[in-house]
Amino acid sequence: MTRSLFKGNFWSADILSTIGYDSIIQHLNNGRKNCKEFEEFLKESTLKRALEVFKQQVDNVAQCHIQLAQSLREEARKMEEFREKQKLQRKKTELVMDAVHKQKSLQFKKTMDAKKNYEQKCRDKDEAEQAVSRSANLVNPKQQEKLFVKLATSKTAVEDSDKAYMLHISTLDKVREEWQSEHIKACEAFEAQECDRINFFRNALWLHVNQLSQQCVTSDEMYEQVRKSLEMCSIQKDIEYFVNQRKTGQIPPAPIMYENFYSPQKNAVPPGKATGPNLARRGPLPIPKTSPDDPDYSLVDDYSLLYQ
């Protein structure tokens, strides 16, 4: 700012007028308190153009954020669809595995029950054989016959329980092989799903970070436009605009002149001099019509200084 404009443009010919000072104070108050009036005042100024660029770029940034939000919602929708798709695929595998797990547990229980029955029948047969051996010296043939019948029955029970036990073992082995096969398939399916999930999730995060990074770049480019518009803002031009719009005058009020009551001529008092009465410049005294001894000496042209 090379020169002051306020001191040369806010005067008034009326010495009692404060219109110039009031205009400046009003402008300063508007700039501090009333932003809307200040915006209207700056309608054609360089600062106003900078403010308009600022608002426009802020709106542009807001639009970019809205677009980013829409993109994020779209990515969230894709993530939800991917998650639901994997859930359905996993559910199918889980149903198959639940079935083979249940079948394996059930067959294992049947096999263990068959084993217990087989072992019990073997113990019964051993006891029957021991009873026959102990009754070899008995003379009662009926008792011996009963023991032999019991032994034969126990042997048959052992054979039957052994067959049942072996059959359950064979069935359990088939169930085990089926379970192992389904378990391998499930592991492969789950591993493939996990690879897809990691790849999809990684790509989604990568895209999201790229979007945020691009948003920062775009926002900075828009803010750079604001900075450039602020660089074009001229304090001197804004001051000149305000002066041209609100100036009240360029001539300060003239000094107050001394006026002699008895003289029609108004004598000017040089600036800086006292404005009191100047006796040296007063007009000549009037000549009295009567002598000093006359009681009416105080009369001057029909004007009396005495109280009537």
Secondary structure, DSSP 8 states (H G I E B T S, - for coil): --S-SGGGTB--SSTT--HHHHHHHHHHHHHHH-HHHHHHHTTTSHHHHHHHHHHHHHHHHHHHHHHHHHHHHHHHHHHHHHHHHHHHHHHHHHHHHHHHHHHHHHHHHHHHHHHHHHHHHHHHHHHHHHHHHHTTT---HHHHHHHHHHHHHHHHHHHHHHHHHHHHHHHHHHHHHHHHHHHHHHHHHHHHHHHHHHHHHHHHHHHHHHHHHHHHHHHHHHHHHHHHHHHT--HHHHHHHHHHHH--BSS------EE-TT-SSEE---TTS--S--GGGS------SS-TTSGGGGEETTEESS--
